[in-house]
Amino acid sequence: MDTAWRIIDCSSLEGRITSDRGAICVHQDDGGEHRIPTADVAVILMGPHVSFSTAVVHRLLGADVVVLFCDWRGVPEGAAYPWHEHGRVGARQRAQSQLSEPRRKNAWGRLVRAKVLGQATVLLQKDRPAAARLKEMARSVRSGDPENVEAHAARLYWSRLFASEGDFLRRPEAEDHRNSCLNYGYAVLRAHGIRAVVSAGLSPTLGLFHHGRGNMFNLVDDIIEPFRPAVDDAVLHLDLDASPAELQCNSRSVTTALRSQPSWRSWLSTWVSTVRGTGPAWMSHLGPDLGVRPDGGRSSVVRGHVRSAGGDEGATQGGDSFPAPSPG
């Protein structure tokens, strides 16, 4: 089972990162220092004011850590991820490329259904009639989603989720606080997807539904769809002016938001192990050559804090998010 659980947020750090035996050391310009074992780290976010060497990148990639590079707003814009020597990578990618259309459509239909149900769960706290309507729409999803229920559900969902905050529009290119926080959360979720897919020996380019010619991570974008509502739920509980670049939107605040919804913890807990071939879910429909085993390994994911199910929760206070020094 995957034991890495920490997300190290250095997107606002002013300082440097060095390599140590089995760990990295984060040195803040104001004198703070943190030593973090790489075996505990799943994802690390690097900001524009962080200095590090190739030895640090070597240490992180060797420990199966995804490195996200963030812009001045704290929103990830690129990544480095390890190349795994999976024992069945050839067989798995051949099976993936030869996946039949019925299997592909069946898997995508299940993902869409799960996503819409997740949106309904989030909307329960804001608009119960709309949530009930989403549940009805989820039940109508067929293999391949030929009626495009996903788009119809999204239109209803986004029109009601932030309805009390004015004319909110979900636009990835927008720079308002809500959209920036959503982009940040989705990027962290995508990093976990990249890590899981590549380490499973699958090709992230060969998706079930997404098929962008310039997208290296079509499969990742497919499998994270049911978990986007968990990010939406966390952002919903943040202050209106929270943003990824501010201390207000730190690991503790988002962790608290996710913990307030216990259903997300049990849902997210199966994700990484499922993708990596150790959990019962949609991958069981992709065929025996992918080598999926019905195992029970679990790890749960939240921003700044990813804990093994039933594991230690005390590490959130251990400096997983490194803000910029206060003026003066």
ZAMARGU-4260 file (C-alpha; in steps of 0.2 Angstrom, whole numbers, plus 5000, padded with zeros to 4 digits):
<rodrens>
0) 5000/5000/5000 | 5006/5018/4996 | 5012/5026/5012 | 5016/5043/5006 | 5003/5055/5013
5) 5010/5073/5014 | 5007/5088/5002 | 5021/5100/5005 | 5016/5118/5000 | 5031/5129/4996
10) 5021/5140/4983 | 5023/5155/4994 | 5040/5151/5002 | 5054/5163/5001 | 5070/5152/5004
15) 5078/5137/4998 | 5077/5118/4998 | 5091/5106/5000 | 5094/5087/4999 | 5098/5077/5014
20) 5099/5058/5017 | 5082/5051/5014 | 5074/5069/5016 | 5073/5086/5010 | 5077/5102/5021
25) 5066/5117/5019 | 5076/5133/5024 | 5065/5149/5026 | 5074/5166/5023 | 5067/5171/5040
30) 5077/5157/5049 | 5064/5143/5050 | 5070/5126/5045 | 5061/5110/5042 | 5067/5092/5038
35) 5054/5081/5029 | 5057/5063/5025 | 5054/5060/5007 | 5045/5043/5010 | 5031/5053/5018
40) 5029/5065/5003 | 5016/5063/4989 | 5016/5080/4981 | 5027/5096/4983 | 5022/5113/4976
45) 5037/5125/4972 | 5034/5143/4970 | 5044/5156/4960 | 5054/5162/4975 | 5061/5144/4980
50) 5079/5140/4976 | 5083/5121/4974 | 5096/5110/4965 | 5095/5096/4953 | 5100/5085/4968
55) 5083/5090/4977 | 5073/5085/4961 | 5083/5068/4960 | 5079/5065/4978 | 5060/5069/4976
60) 5058/5059/4960 | 5068/5044/4967 | 5055/5044/4981 | 5040/5044/4969 | 5035/5062/4973
65) 5027/5073/4960 | 5034/5091/4959 | 5022/5105/4954 | 5028/5122/4949 | 5017/5136/4953
70) 5015/5154/4947 | 5014/5170/4958 | 4996/5166/4962 | 5001/5149/4969 | 4992/5140/4955
75) 5002/5125/4947 | 5007/5128/4929 | 5018/5113/4926 | 5025/5097/4934 | 5039/5084/4935
80) 5035/5066/4939 | 5045/5050/4940 | 5047/5037/4927 | 5042/5021/4934 | 5050/5004/4929
85) 5033/4995/4932 | 5035/4976/4930 | 5020/4975/4918 | 5020/4992/4909 | 5021/4984/4892
90) 5006/4972/4894 | 4996/4985/4903 | 4998/4999/4890 | 4995/4986/4876 | 4979/4981/4885
95) 4974/5000/4888 | 4977/5004/4869 | 4966/4989/4864 | 4952/4993/4876 | 4936/4989/4867
100) 4923/5003/4865 | 4910/4995/4876 | 4922/4994/4890 | 4928/5012/4888 | 4910/5018/4887
105) 4905/5008/4902 | 4919/5015/4913 | 4916/5033/4908 | 4897/5031/4912 | 4902/5025/4929
110) 4914/5040/4932 | 4901/5052/4926 | 4888/5044/4938 | 4899/5045/4952 | 4904/5064/4948
115) 4886/5069/4948 | 4882/5060/4964 | 4896/5069/4972 | 4890/5086/4966 | 4873/5082/4973
120) 4881/5078/4990 | 4890/5095/4990 | 4874/5104/4985 | 4863/5096/4999 | 4870/5110/5011
125) 4865/5124/4999 | 4850/5119/4988 | 4841/5102/4993 | 4829/5103/4978 | 4843/5105/4966
130) 4853/5091/4974 | 4838/5080/4972 | 4837/5084/4954 | 4856/5080/4952 | 4853/5063/4960
135) 4839/5060/4947 | 4851/5065/4933 | 4864/5053/4940 | 4852/5038/4939 | 4849/5042/4921
140) 4867/5041/4915 | 4870/5027/4903 | 4886/5019/4896 | 4896/5032/4887 | 4884/5046/4893
145) 4876/5049/4876 | 4864/5062/4883 | 4879/5072/4890 | 4871/5072/4907 | 4888/5078/4914
150) 4886/5095/4905 | 4868/5097/4910 | 4872/5093/4928 | 4887/5105/4928 | 4876/5119/4922
155) 4864/5116/4936 | 4877/5113/4949 | 4888/5129/4946 | 4872/5140/4945 | 4867/5135/4963
160) 4884/5131/4972 | 4889/5149/4974 | 4872/5157/4971 | 4873/5167/4986 | 4889/5176/4981
165) 4882/5184/4965 | 4885/5180/4947 | 4898/5167/4949 | 4905/5158/4933 | 4916/5143/4933
170) 4930/5148/4921 | 4947/5140/4923 | 4955/5155/4915 | 4947/5168/4928 | 4958/5175/4941
175) 4945/5178/4955 | 4947/5170/4972 | 4935/5156/4970 | 4941/5151/4953 | 4959/5152/4959
180) 4956/5141/4974 | 4947/5128/4963 | 4961/5128/4950 | 4973/5125/4964 | 4963/5111/4971
185) 4961/5102/4955 | 4979/5104/4951 | 4984/5095/4967 | 4971/5082/4964 | 4978/5080/4946
190) 4996/5078/4953 | 4990/5063/4963 | 4982/5056/4948 | 4998/5057/4938 | 5007/5049/4951
195) 4995/5035/4953 | 4993/5032/4934 | 5011/5032/4930 | 5016/5021/4945 | 5002/5009/4939
200) 5011/5006/4922 | 4997/5014/4913 | 4999/5027/4899 | 4992/5044/4905 | 4989/5050/4887
205) 4976/5036/4883 | 4960/5042/4890 | 4943/5035/4892 | 4934/5050/4886 | 4946/5065/4886
210) 4957/5064/4870 | 4965/5081/4868 | 4979/5080/4855 | 4990/5091/4866 | 4985/5084/4883
215) 4998/5072/4890 | 4986/5067/4905 | 4969/5062/4897 | 4967/5047/4908 | 4971/5057/4923
220) 4958/5070/4919 | 4946/5055/4917 | 4948/5047/4933 | 4949/5063/4944 | 4931/5068/4938
225) 4922/5060/4953 | 4933/5068/4965 | 4932/5086/4959 | 4917/5089/4970 | 4928/5086/4986
230) 4938/5101/4980 | 4922/5111/4977 | 4916/5107/4995 | 4933/5112/5003 | 4933/5129/4993
235) 4914/5132/4998 | 4920/5132/5016 | 4934/5145/5013 | 4932/5164/5016 | 4926/5173/5001
240) 4943/5182/4999 | 4954/5166/5001 | 4967/5163/4988 | 4980/5150/4986 | 4994/5163/4988
245) 4988/5169/5005 | 4990/5162/5022 | 4972/5162/5024 | 4970/5147/5012 | 4982/5136/5020
250) 4983/5117/5024 | 4974/5119/5040 | 4959/5128/5034 | 4956/5117/5019 | 4959/5101/5030
255) 4946/5108/5043 | 4934/5110/5028 | 4936/5093/5022 | 4935/5085/5040 | 4918/5094/5042
260) 4911/5082/5029 | 4915/5064/5034 | 4908/5057/5018 | 4922/5064/5008 | 4935/5055/5019
265) 4928/5038/5016 | 4926/5042/4997 | 4943/5049/4994 | 4951/5035/5004 | 4950/5022/4990
270) 4956/5033/4976 | 4975/5032/4975 | 4975/5013/4979 | 4961/5010/4966 | 4970/5018/4952
275) 4987/5009/4956 | 4978/4993/4954 | 4974/4988/4972 | 4955/4993/4974 | 4938/4988/4968
280) 4931/5001/4956 | 4930/5005/4938 | 4947/4998/4933 | 4940/4981/4936 | 4930/4984/4919
285) 4946/4987/4909 | 4951/4969/4907 | 4962/4956/4916 | 4978/4961/4907 | 4978/4977/4918
290) 4981/4966/4933 | 4968/4974/4945 | 4967/4965/4962 | 4952/4968/4974 | 4963/4974/4989
295) 4958/4985/5003 | 4972/4997/5004 | 4967/5015/5007 | 4974/5032/5008 | 4965/5049/5009
300) 4969/5065/5001 | 4967/5083/5006 | 4977/5099/5003 | 4991/5100/5014 | 4987/5084/5023
305) 4985/5066/5016 | 4983/5053/5029 | 4983/5034/5028 | 4966/5028/5033 | 4966/5025/5052
310) 4983/5033/5052 | 4991/5048/5062 | 4982/5065/5060 | 4995/5075/5069 | 5006/5080/5055
315) 4995/5094/5049 | 5003/5105/5062 | 5021/5101/5057 | 5024/5114/5044 | 5017/5106/5028
320) 5013/5124/5022 | 5026/5137/5021 | 5019/5155/5019 | 5029/5170/5014 | 5037/5179/5029
325) 5027/5193/5036 | 5032/5211/5031 | 5045/5218/5042
</rodrens>
